[in-house]
Amino acid sequence: MKRKLLGRYIVADPNICHGKPTFRGTRIMVWQVLDQLTNGMSWDTIVEEWRGSITKEAIAEAVRLSGKAFLEHADEYTLAV
């Protein structure tokens, strides 16, 4: 696996966090920030907590990409009824 740019702010690099998507130039995994959002943390607080290592623009990209991924793979999450 080679390093892949997933967006302007997000990268998947096999040499960083086992290839999990991270914010460029950091070891902050995208899932960690998305988890903070789902727990109700404000964007400003997230930026502060990560000491400015990520920006609101980077968070917005993570949200946008996760929404796109969900739409593309929603059928994988449907329950058989």
Secondary structure, DSSP 8 states (H G I E B T S, - for coil): ---EE-SSSEEE-TTSGGG-EEETTS--BHHHHHHHHHTT--HHHHHHHTTTSS-HHHHHHHHHHHHHHHHHHGGGG----
